[in-house]
Amino acid sequence: MSVVKFVAKYAARENADDVSALLQTALISIGAALAIGSIALYPCSKWILAAVLPRPHVGEAFAILPFALLCLWVNILGGILQAGLAGHELISFCNYVDLAGSVLYLFLAILWVPRHGLLGLAYAQVVQAFACLAVTWILLRGRIPRFPIVPHRWNQIYFRELAAYGLQFQLITASQAVREPVTKALLAKFGALASVGYYDMASRWVVTFREMIAQANQVLVPTVSSLHERDPESIPALYRESYRLIFFLAIPTFASLVVLSPLVSRIWIGYYEPVFVRFVALLAAGWIVNILSNPAYVMDLGTGALRWITIGCTVTAVLNLGIGIVAGRLWGGTAVVAVSVCSLMLGYFIVTISYHIENRVPYRELLPKESAGIALSSFCCVLIFLPLLRASVESAIIYLRAAMVIATLGVAIFVPMWSHPLRKRLLRWLFARAAV
């Protein structure tokens, strides 16, 4: 992410030499550190493989290990070059390269595995990694004509910028990453073991749809970084538009996830499981706050203002562990999940509110007027339709009732969405993309 942000920053200044030096600094620094680390860990990796693998397979694993480390090194360098493309707002090119690389890997695996076994897969991965690296370098040369084949320029100033931003971003990532394992560990300790499985299923159901919305918004990071250099006054307007779109998509989506959770329980588990449905409702409440904070999160990533993101994510991690232990001992597993959700909501509420304060964005923007109908209809749908699907009745009746609920839910949410001004803009954009 740090490479994307700073490539966009220097690209906005229209100085290809600065961008080239920045990318070379990143390639040399990360490439050298990873190469030294891989060489140092090679003996340790062999010892671990010998300890965990059955003896007949150790020799084959030792043969694959150098290729695996080489592939990792090349893929990370390729990722830096792809970050250079993303910084120029060419993330679609990265997707094309990844797709073509997957097709090449499949073809080579089919060709070589019958001849060489697992080593054939290793050969295919290495060729895929080098091919993607070469194609990405060629695409990047289209934007930076002087970008060399072998990096040789290392700049201390660029290194400090990348390191400072990267370390803080890694702290944010680490604090985000520990929340889920901590919640599952506390749930396993203070709740029934089956509840961990129900929590994991509920989390997958909710977070999958959250990622579909959030990842689409992440591509704005290089745009924001570029605007921060060229036209910083336009960033609040971009934030408002991004927030309105997220609100328009997320509110009905999460309401539908909650309403349909009893039906999902019957399909996944085989019967109505109240713990699963309860966890879906709690997680939806937490992740809706998270997804609505995503525009502020992306704006801060693009401008480099990571302080409040760090504070918010740290608050989430600390409260989740500290209060989760107390709540689990007093009230059991559901309390652990409730604390996890509340800590998530509080942490990302801090991110959103701090952005509004520092950028003087009115709080009324948090509930866009044109989306009030969508919010009201979504909330009413949860209150009305969720109890209908929770009832314990025969399978034939419940599925008939589910069909009626889905149809009514679709109409109840579709009508305010169809009359929303964003609907026409989204359709025009989709038709334009389809025509390209």
C-alpha positions as CSV (number, residue, x, y, z in Angstrom):
1,M,0.0,0.0,0.0
2,S,2.9,2.4,0.7
3,V,4.3,1.9,-2.8
4,V,0.8,2.6,-4.3
5,K,0.4,5.8,-2.3
6,F,3.8,7.3,-3.0
7,V,3.8,6.3,-6.7
8,A,0.5,8.1,-7.1
9,K,1.9,11.1,-5.2
10,Y,5.0,11.5,-7.4
11,A,3.1,10.6,-10.6
12,A,0.8,13.5,-9.9
13,R,3.8,15.8,-9.9
14,E,4.5,14.5,-13.5
15,N,8.1,13.6,-12.7
16,A,8.8,10.1,-14.1
17,D,12.3,10.1,-12.7
18,D,11.0,10.5,-9.1
19,V,8.6,7.6,-9.6
20,S,11.4,5.5,-11.2
21,A,13.7,6.2,-8.2
22,L,11.0,5.5,-5.7
23,L,10.2,2.1,-7.3
24,Q,13.9,1.2,-7.6
25,T,14.4,2.1,-3.9
26,A,11.5,-0.2,-3.0
27,L,12.7,-3.0,-5.1
28,I,16.3,-2.9,-3.8
29,S,15.3,-2.5,-0.2
30,I,12.6,-5.2,-0.1
31,G,14.4,-7.5,-2.5
32,A,17.7,-7.4,-0.6
33,A,16.0,-7.9,2.8
34,L,13.9,-10.8,1.6
35,A,16.9,-12.5,-0.1
36,I,19.0,-12.2,3.0
37,G,16.1,-13.5,5.1
38,S,15.4,-16.4,2.8
39,I,19.0,-17.5,2.8
40,A,19.2,-17.2,6.6
41,L,16.0,-19.2,7.1
42,Y,16.8,-21.9,4.5
43,P,18.5,-24.3,7.0
44,C,15.7,-23.7,9.6
45,S,13.0,-24.4,6.9
46,K,14.7,-27.7,6.1
47,W,14.7,-28.6,9.8
48,I,11.0,-27.8,10.1
49,L,10.2,-29.9,7.0
50,A,12.1,-32.8,8.3
51,A,10.3,-32.6,11.6
52,V,6.7,-32.4,10.3
53,L,6.7,-34.4,7.1
54,P,6.8,-38.2,6.8
55,R,10.3,-39.5,6.0
56,P,9.5,-40.8,2.5
57,H,8.4,-37.2,1.4
58,V,11.3,-35.2,3.0
59,G,13.6,-35.5,0.0
60,E,10.9,-34.3,-2.4
61,A,10.1,-31.4,-0.1
62,F,13.8,-30.4,0.1
63,A,13.9,-30.4,-3.7
64,I,10.9,-28.1,-3.9
65,L,12.1,-25.7,-1.1
66,P,14.5,-23.6,-3.2
67,F,11.9,-23.1,-5.9
68,A,9.3,-22.1,-3.4
69,L,11.7,-19.4,-1.9
70,L,12.7,-18.2,-5.3
71,C,9.0,-18.0,-6.4
72,L,8.2,-16.0,-3.2
73,W,11.0,-13.6,-3.9
74,V,10.0,-13.0,-7.5
75,N,6.3,-12.7,-6.7
76,I,7.0,-10.0,-4.1
77,L,9.1,-8.0,-6.5
78,G,6.3,-8.4,-9.1
79,G,3.9,-7.2,-6.5
80,I,5.9,-4.0,-6.1
81,L,5.9,-3.4,-9.8
82,Q,2.1,-4.0,-9.8
83,A,1.8,-1.5,-7.0
84,G,3.5,0.9,-9.5
85,L,0.8,0.2,-12.0
86,A,-1.9,0.7,-9.3
87,G,-0.3,4.0,-8.4
88,H,-0.8,5.1,-11.9
89,E,-4.5,4.1,-11.5
90,L,-4.0,1.1,-13.8
91,I,-5.2,-1.6,-11.4
92,S,-7.1,-3.3,-14.2
93,F,-3.8,-4.1,-15.9
94,C,-2.7,-5.9,-12.7
95,N,-5.9,-8.0,-12.8
96,Y,-5.2,-8.9,-16.5
97,V,-1.6,-9.9,-15.6
98,D,-2.8,-12.1,-12.7
99,L,-5.4,-13.8,-14.9
100,A,-3.0,-14.5,-17.7
101,G,-0.5,-15.8,-15.1
102,S,-3.1,-18.2,-13.7
103,V,-3.9,-19.5,-17.2
104,L,-0.1,-20.0,-17.9
105,Y,0.3,-21.8,-14.6
106,L,-2.5,-24.2,-15.4
107,F,-1.2,-24.9,-18.8
108,L,2.4,-25.6,-17.5
109,A,1.1,-27.7,-14.6
110,I,-0.9,-29.9,-17.1
111,L,2.3,-30.2,-19.2
112,W,4.9,-30.8,-16.6
113,V,3.2,-32.6,-13.6
114,P,2.9,-35.9,-15.5
115,R,6.6,-35.8,-16.2
116,H,8.1,-34.4,-13.0
117,G,5.4,-34.8,-10.3
118,L,5.4,-32.1,-7.6
119,L,8.6,-30.6,-9.0
120,G,6.5,-29.9,-12.2
121,L,4.3,-27.7,-10.1
122,A,7.4,-25.9,-8.7
123,Y,8.7,-25.3,-12.2
124,A,5.3,-24.0,-13.3
125,Q,5.1,-21.6,-10.4
126,V,8.6,-20.2,-11.0
127,V,7.9,-19.7,-14.8
128,Q,4.6,-18.0,-13.9
129,A,6.2,-15.7,-11.4
130,F,9.0,-14.6,-13.9
131,A,6.5,-14.2,-16.7
132,C,4.2,-12.0,-14.6
133,L,7.2,-10.0,-13.5
134,A,8.4,-9.4,-17.1
135,V,4.9,-8.4,-18.4
136,T,4.4,-6.0,-15.5
137,W,7.8,-4.5,-16.1
138,I,6.9,-4.0,-19.8
139,L,3.6,-2.4,-18.9
140,L,5.3,-0.1,-16.4
141,R,7.9,0.9,-19.0
142,G,4.9,2.3,-21.0
143,R,4.4,4.8,-18.2
144,I,8.0,5.2,-17.1
145,P,10.2,4.9,-20.2
146,R,13.5,5.2,-18.3
147,F,12.6,2.5,-15.8
148,P,15.6,0.1,-15.9
149,I,15.7,-3.7,-16.2
150,V,18.0,-3.9,-13.2
151,P,17.3,-1.5,-10.3
152,H,20.4,0.5,-9.4
153,R,19.1,3.8,-7.8
154,W,18.6,3.8,-4.0
155,N,17.3,7.0,-2.4
156,Q,17.4,7.5,1.3
157,I,14.6,10.1,1.4
158,Y,12.3,7.8,-0.5
159,F,13.3,4.9,1.7
160,R,12.4,6.8,4.8
161,E,9.0,7.8,3.4
162,L,8.2,4.2,2.4
163,A,9.4,2.8,5.7
164,A,7.5,5.3,7.9
165,Y,4.3,4.8,6.1
166,G,4.8,1.1,5.7
167,L,5.5,0.4,9.3
168,Q,2.5,2.4,10.5
169,F,0.3,0.6,7.9
170,Q,1.7,-2.8,9.1
171,L,0.7,-1.9,12.7
172,I,-2.8,-1.1,11.4
173,T,-2.9,-4.4,9.5
174,A,-1.6,-6.4,12.5
175,S,-4.2,-4.8,14.9
176,Q,-6.9,-5.7,12.4
177,A,-5.6,-9.3,11.9
178,V,-5.6,-10.2,15.6
179,R,-9.2,-9.4,16.2
180,E,-10.7,-12.5,14.6
181,P,-8.3,-15.1,16.2
182,V,-8.7,-13.5,19.6
183,T,-12.5,-13.6,19.3
184,K,-12.5,-17.2,18.3
185,A,-10.1,-18.1,21.1
186,L,-12.2,-16.4,23.7
187,L,-15.3,-17.9,22.3
188,A,-13.8,-21.4,22.5
189,K,-12.8,-20.8,26.1
190,F,-16.0,-19.3,27.4
191,G,-18.6,-20.7,25.0
192,A,-19.6,-24.1,23.6
193,L,-17.1,-25.5,21.1
194,A,-19.9,-25.6,18.4
195,S,-20.4,-21.9,18.8
196,V,-16.9,-21.3,17.3
197,G,-18.1,-23.1,14.2
198,Y,-21.3,-21.1,14.0
199,Y,-19.4,-17.9,14.5
200,D,-17.0,-18.8,11.7
201,M,-19.9,-19.5,9.4
202,A,-21.7,-16.3,10.3
203,S,-18.5,-14.3,9.8
204,R,-18.0,-15.8,6.4
205,W,-21.6,-15.0,5.4
206,V,-21.3,-11.4,6.5
207,V,-17.7,-10.6,5.6
208,T,-17.9,-12.0,2.1
209,F,-20.4,-9.3,1.1
210,R,-18.5,-6.7,3.1
211,E,-15.4,-7.4,1.1
212,M,-17.2,-7.1,-2.2
213,I,-18.2,-3.5,-1.4
214,A,-15.0,-2.5,0.5
215,Q,-12.5,-3.8,-2.1
216,A,-14.2,-1.9,-4.9
217,N,-13.7,1.3,-2.8
218,Q,-10.0,0.5,-2.1
219,V,-9.0,1.4,-5.7
220,L,-9.6,5.1,-4.7
221,V,-6.3,5.2,-2.7
222,P,-4.1,6.2,-5.6
223,T,-6.8,8.6,-6.8
224,V,-6.8,10.3,-3.4
225,S,-3.0,10.4,-3.2
226,S,-2.9,12.0,-6.7
227,L,-5.6,14.6,-5.8
228,H,-3.8,15.4,-2.6
229,E,-0.9,16.7,-4.7
230,R,-2.9,18.4,-7.5
231,D,-6.3,19.4,-6.0
232,P,-6.6,18.7,-2.3
233,E,-9.8,20.8,-2.1
234,S,-11.6,18.2,-4.1
235,I,-11.0,15.4,-1.7
236,P,-14.0,16.2,0.7
237,A,-16.3,16.1,-2.3
238,L,-14.8,12.7,-3.4
239,Y,-15.4,11.5,0.2
240,R,-19.0,12.5,0.1
241,E,-19.7,10.8,-3.2
242,S,-17.9,7.6,-2.0
243,Y,-19.8,7.6,1.3
244,R,-23.1,8.1,-0.5
245,L,-22.4,5.2,-2.8
246,I,-21.3,2.9,0.1
247,F,-24.4,3.8,2.1
248,F,-26.6,3.1,-1.0
249,L,-25.1,-0.3,-1.4
250,A,-24.3,-1.5,2.1
251,I,-27.5,-0.7,4.1
252,P,-29.9,-2.9,2.0
253,T,-27.2,-5.6,1.5
254,F,-26.6,-6.0,5.3
255,A,-30.3,-5.9,6.0
256,S,-30.9,-8.7,3.5
257,L,-28.1,-10.8,5.1
258,V,-29.8,-10.6,8.5
259,V,-33.2,-11.4,7.1
260,L,-32.0,-14.4,5.1
261,S,-29.8,-15.8,7.9
262,P,-32.5,-18.3,9.1
263,L,-32.8,-19.7,5.6
264,V,-29.0,-19.8,5.3
265,S,-28.9,-21.7,8.6
266,R,-31.3,-24.3,7.3
267,I,-29.3,-24.7,4.1
268,W,-25.8,-24.8,5.7
269,I,-26.5,-26.5,9.0
270,G,-29.7,-28.4,8.1
271,Y,-31.9,-26.8,10.6
272,Y,-32.7,-23.4,12.2
273,E,-29.8,-22.6,14.6
274,P,-30.6,-19.5,16.8
275,V,-26.9,-19.1,17.7
276,F,-25.9,-18.7,14.0
277,V,-28.7,-16.2,13.4
278,R,-27.8,-14.3,16.5
279,F,-24.2,-14.1,15.4
280,V,-25.1,-12.9,11.9
281,A,-27.2,-10.1,13.4
282,L,-24.4,-9.0,15.8
283,L,-21.7,-9.2,13.1
284,A,-23.9,-7.3,10.6
285,A,-24.3,-4.5,13.1
286,G,-20.5,-4.3,13.6
287,W,-19.5,-4.6,10.0
288,I,-22.0,-2.0,8.8
289,V,-20.2,0.6,10.9
290,N,-16.9,-0.7,9.5
291,I,-18.0,-0.5,5.9
292,L,-19.5,3.0,6.3
293,S,-16.1,4.1,7.7
294,N,-14.3,2.8,4.6
295,P,-14.5,6.0,2.7
296,A,-12.8,7.9,5.5
297,Y,-10.3,5.0,5.9
298,V,-9.5,5.2,2.2
299,M,-9.2,9.0,2.2
300,D,-6.7,8.9,5.1
301,L,-4.7,6.1,3.4
302,G,-4.5,8.2,0.3
303,T,-3.4,11.4,2.1
304,G,-1.1,9.6,4.5
305,A,-3.0,10.7,7.6
306,L,-2.8,7.3,9.4
307,R,-2.9,8.5,13.0
308,W,-6.6,8.1,13.7
309,I,-6.8,4.9,11.7
310,T,-4.0,3.5,14.0
311,I,-5.8,4.7,17.1
312,G,-9.1,3.3,16.0
313,C,-7.7,-0.1,15.1
314,T,-5.6,-0.3,18.3
315,V,-8.7,0.6,20.4
316,T,-10.6,-2.3,18.6
317,A,-7.8,-4.8,19.3
318,V,-7.3,-3.8,23.0
319,L,-11.0,-3.6,23.9
320,N,-11.7,-6.9,22.2
321,L,-9.2,-8.7,24.3
322,G,-9.5,-6.9,27.6
323,I,-13.3,-6.6,27.9
324,G,-13.8,-9.8,26.0
325,I,-12.1,-11.8,28.8
326,V,-14.3,-10.2,31.5
327,A,-17.5,-10.5,29.5
328,G,-16.8,-14.1,28.6
329,R,-16.2,-15.1,32.2
330,L,-19.4,-13.3,33.4
331,W,-21.9,-14.0,30.5
332,G,-20.4,-16.6,28.2
333,G,-19.8,-16.9,24.5
334,T,-22.5,-14.6,23.1
335,A,-21.1,-11.8,25.3
336,V,-17.6,-12.4,23.7
337,V,-19.1,-11.9,20.2
338,A,-21.0,-8.8,21.4
339,V,-17.9,-7.3,22.8
340,S,-16.0,-8.0,19.6
341,V,-18.7,-6.3,17.6
342,C,-18.9,-3.3,20.0
343,S,-15.1,-2.9,19.9
344,L,-15.2,-3.0,16.1
345,M,-17.9,-0.4,15.9
346,L,-16.2,1.9,18.4
347,G,-12.8,1.7,16.6
348,Y,-14.1,2.5,13.2
349,F,-16.5,5.1,14.6
350,I,-13.4,6.9,15.8
351,V,-12.0,6.8,12.2
352,T,-15.1,8.3,10.7
353,I,-15.7,11.0,13.3
354,S,-12.1,12.1,13.4
355,Y,-12.2,12.5,9.6
356,H,-15.3,14.6,9.8
357,I,-13.8,16.8,12.6
358,E,-10.4,17.3,10.8
359,N,-11.9,17.9,7.4
360,R,-15.0,19.9,8.7
361,V,-17.5,17.6,7.0
362,P,-20.9,18.1,8.6
363,Y,-22.2,15.1,10.6
364,R,-25.5,15.2,8.7
365,E,-23.6,13.7,5.8
366,L,-23.5,10.4,7.8
367,L,-27.2,9.9,6.9
368,P,-27.6,11.2,3.3
369,K,-31.1,12.6,2.8
370,E,-31.7,10.8,-0.5
371,S,-30.9,7.5,1.3
372,A,-33.3,7.9,4.2
373,G,-36.0,5.9,2.5
374,I,-33.5,3.0,1.9
375,A,-32.4,3.0,5.5
376,L,-36.0,3.1,6.8
377,S,-37.2,0.3,4.5
378,S,-34.2,-1.9,5.3
379,F,-34.7,-1.5,9.0
380,C,-38.4,-2.3,8.8
381,C,-37.7,-5.3,6.6
382,V,-35.4,-6.7,9.4
383,L,-38.0,-6.2,12.1
384,I,-40.9,-7.6,10.0
385,F,-39.4,-10.5,8.0
386,L,-36.7,-11.9,10.3
387,P,-39.3,-13.4,12.8
388,L,-41.2,-15.0,9.9
389,L,-38.2,-17.1,8.8
390,R,-37.2,-17.9,12.4
391,A,-40.4,-19.8,13.1
392,S,-40.0,-23.6,13.5
393,V,-42.3,-25.1,10.9
394,E,-42.2,-27.9,8.4
395,S,-39.6,-27.6,5.6
396,A,-42.1,-27.2,2.8
397,I,-43.9,-24.4,4.6
398,I,-40.7,-22.6,5.6
399,Y,-39.3,-22.6,2.0
400,L,-42.7,-21.4,0.6
401,R,-42.6,-18.7,3.3
402,A,-39.0,-17.9,2.4
403,A,-39.9,-17.4,-1.3
404,M,-42.7,-15.0,-0.3
405,V,-40.3,-13.1,2.1
406,I,-37.6,-12.9,-0.5
407,A,-40.0,-11.6,-3.1
408,T,-41.5,-9.0,-0.7
409,L,-38.1,-8.1,0.6
410,G,-36.9,-7.5,-2.9
411,V,-39.8,-5.2,-3.7
412,A,-39.5,-3.3,-0.3
413,I,-35.8,-2.6,-0.9
414,F,-35.9,-2.3,-4.7
415,V,-38.5,0.5,-4.8
416,P,-36.5,3.1,-2.8
417,M,-33.2,2.0,-4.5
418,W,-34.8,2.4,-8.0
419,S,-35.9,6.0,-7.2
420,H,-32.5,6.9,-5.8
421,P,-30.5,9.3,-7.9
422,L,-27.4,7.1,-7.7
423,R,-29.2,4.3,-9.5
424,K,-29.1,6.1,-12.9
425,R,-25.5,6.9,-12.5
426,L,-24.5,3.4,-11.6
427,L,-26.5,2.0,-14.6
428,R,-24.8,4.4,-16.9
429,W,-21.4,3.5,-15.6
430,L,-22.1,-0.3,-15.9
431,F,-23.4,0.1,-19.5
432,A,-20.3,2.2,-20.4
433,R,-18.0,-0.4,-18.9
434,A,-19.8,-3.2,-20.8
435,A,-19.5,-1.3,-24.1
436,V,-15.7,-1.0,-23.7
